[in-house]
Amino acid sequence: MNYRSKRKLMGYVFLLPSFFFLACFLLYPFCKSVVMSFTNWNGMKDTYKFVGLQNYIDLFNNKNYWAAIKINLKFAVISTAIQTFLGYLLAYAVYNMTRRWQAFYKVALYIPVILPASVIAVMWKFLLGAQTGLVNTVLRSIGLGNLAHGWVGEKATALGTIIFVNTWQYIGFTMVLFYIAMQNISTEVLESAEVDGANKWHKLIYFFVPMTVGTTETNVILSITGGMKSFALFYMLTGGGPGKTTKVVSMLIYETAFTEFKFNKALAMAAVLFVIILILTVISRYIGAKYNYENDDGRGRTKGGAR
């Protein structure tokens, strides 16, 4: 065995523990869940029998599930659009700051990302309370009491409020990813553009945006998948209310499994949700790859600059 083969073999040996844990704690539970979704298992007993596609047939006739899917899609799409747009602008603003201010804003904007969901929910409940919330108190004190709302308790504002809180929490993560991508852009290209008379706006549109498409694609995929799986903010801020305005799929799965003890139906819900997320990911990947291709001049460079 030559030296290259030995190095390759050693690489596989060091990867074996990771493959083992991946198989035990991800691949096996996933496959087991899919199999059990074709049974009548209630989660409490070891005995069960296969019922074929009955769980999926019941699911496709379940109006509550598809209503929850619509809420998830609305939340994921709107959150992704806002988060990506504002995160990009913040990253570009931080990129053009002095190093001292860059250090401050990178930390300040990233702090919400590391806060637990429970802390964020309690904080925003205090801020957004209908009667004693700080936001409504300030609005009343400056003569704008007509704008005060029960932000998480009214159907008209509940979902929008959660979108706002989610954006506030994760926009720092989006900003950091875009900032890192901007740091990797060649300064020679940007300096050449300045010599040709390009201002900051021109550089943003014709250089930064095309040359960070890969990071945009990553952000979109992470945001959409996170939005489709979102649970904590909805559960702790609104509990799915008012009514069923903010009852997302994860909450429905939780209630079906741990309140109604119908684990078989909950697993079918989770399997369909997985397929939907997979489809959305493939679509996002396809659009990102197509945009990359359209902006590539065939020599490894984006139109308007170099990679």
C-alpha positions, -999 to 999 in steps of 0.1 A, spaced: 0 0 0 15 33 -10 16 65 11 -14 81 -6 -36 50 0 -25 48 37 -35 85 42 -68 78 26 -74 48 47 -65 67 79 -90 94 69 -118 68 68 -107 53 101 -109 87 118 -144 92 103 -157 59 116 -168 73 150 -187 101 133 -204 76 109 -213 54 139 -230 81 159 -247 95 127 -261 60 120 -272 55 156 -287 88 164 -299 100 130 -302 74 103 -317 46 125 -343 68 142 -353 83 109 -358 49 92 -376 36 123 -399 66 124 -408 61 87 -416 24 93 -437 31 124 -457 57 105 -473 28 86 -485 12 119 -511 19 146 -484 24 173 -496 47 201 -462 53 216 -470 36 249 -469 -1 240 -445 -23 222 -474 -40 203 -485 -26 170 -497 -38 136 -492 -24 101 -521 -4 87 -506 4 53 -512 39 40 -542 46 63 -523 72 84 -513 91 53 -549 89 39 -562 103 72 -535 130 71 -544 142 36 -580 146 48 -568 165 79 -577 202 74 -559 212 105 -526 199 92 -528 217 59 -539 249 76 -508 246 98 -486 240 67 -500 272 52 -490 291 84 -455 276 83 -451 285 46 -462 320 52 -440 324 82 -410 308 65 -412 328 32 -418 362 48 -392 357 75 -366 345 49 -373 375 26 -370 401 55 -341 384 72 -320 380 40 -326 415 28 -320 433 61 -291 409 70 -274 417 37 -278 455 42 -265 452 78 -235 431 67 -227 457 40 -230 485 65 -207 467 90 -182 459 61 -178 496 54 -173 506 91 -140 511 109 -126 480 127 -136 493 161 -173 497 151 -172 464 132 -162 446 164 -190 463 184 -218 457 159 -208 421 151 -211 412 188 -242 434 195 -261 420 165 -251 384 172 -261 383 209 -298 375 203 -287 344 183 -272 328 214 -300 336 237 -323 306 246 -358 307 231 -374 308 266 -355 340 275 -365 357 243 -402 346 247 -403 360 283 -386 392 273 -409 399 244 -440 390 263 -430 417 288 -423 442 260 -455 434 240 -481 429 268 -515 444 260 -519 464 292 -485 467 309 -462 460 280 -434 485 275 -442 490 238 -478 499 244 -469 520 274 -445 541 253 -471 545 226 -497 557 250 -472 581 267 -464 599 234 -501 602 223 -502 572 200 -524 550 221 -545 542 190 -515 521 177 -514 500 209 -524 464 204 -524 430 221 -496 421 198 -495 384 205 -532 381 215 -549 394 184 -554 375 152 -544 405 130 -510 409 146 -500 376 162 -482 360 132 -466 393 122 -453 397 158 -437 363 158 -421 371 124 -407 403 139 -393 385 170 -378 357 148 -361 382 125 -348 402 155 -333 369 169 -316 355 138 -308 386 117 -274 386 134 -266 351 122 -275 361 86 -254 393 89 -224 373 100 -226 349 72 -229 377 46 -201 397 63 -177 367 61 -186 362 24 -179 399 17 -146 396 35 -136 370 9 -142 393 -21 -109 403 -37 -99 439 -26 -81 443 -60 -114 439 -78 -131 465 -56 -102 489 -59 -103 486 -97 -140 494 -96 -133 525 -75 -107 536 -101 -134 532 -128 -157 555 -108 -179 530 -90 -194 543 -57 -206 521 -28 -240 516 -44 -225 504 -77 -202 480 -58 -231 466 -38 -253 459 -69 -226 448 -94 -200 432 -72 -212 422 -38 -246 408 -47 -234 386 -76 -203 375 -57 -222 363 -26 -249 343 -43 -237 311 -27 -240 326 8 -275 340 -1 -285 305 -12 -272 290 21 -291 317 41 -323 311 22 -321 273 27 -313 276 65 -340 302 70 -368 283 51 -360 250 68 -358 266 102 -391 284 95 -409 252 85 -396 234 117 -402 264 140 -418 255 174 -403 273 204 -413 309 197 -448 299 186 -453 276 217 -440 301 242 -453 334 228 -488 325 216 -494 288 223 -508 285 188 -535 312 194 -555 332 192 -577 304 180 -555 285 156 -539 316 139 -504 306 149 -507 268 153 -478 255 132 -471 219 122 -446 212 150 -472 221 176 -497 199 159 -473 170 158 -464 176 195 -501 176 205 -509 145 184 -480 126 199 -479 136 236 -515 147 243 -536 124 221 -509 96 222 -513 89 185 -477 85 177 -484 68 144 -503 98 131 -476 122 144 -449 103 127 -469 105 94 -472 142 99 -434 145 105 -427 124 74 -448 146 51 -432 177 67 -398 163 59 -408 157 22 -421 193 20 -389 207 35 -369 186 11 -388 199 -19 -384 235 -8 -346 229 -3 -343 214 -38 -362 244 -53 -340 269 -35 -309 250 -45 -321 249 -82 -328 286 -82 -294 294 -66 -275 272 -91 -294 287 -120 -285 322 -109 -249 312 -104 -249 298 -140 -265 329 -155 -239 352 -138 -209 330 -148 -189 340 -178 -177 304 -184 -142 311 -169 -150 309 -132 -158 345 -129 -191 363 -123 -202 390 -147 -189 423 -134 -160 409 -114 -138 379 -104 -143 352 -80 
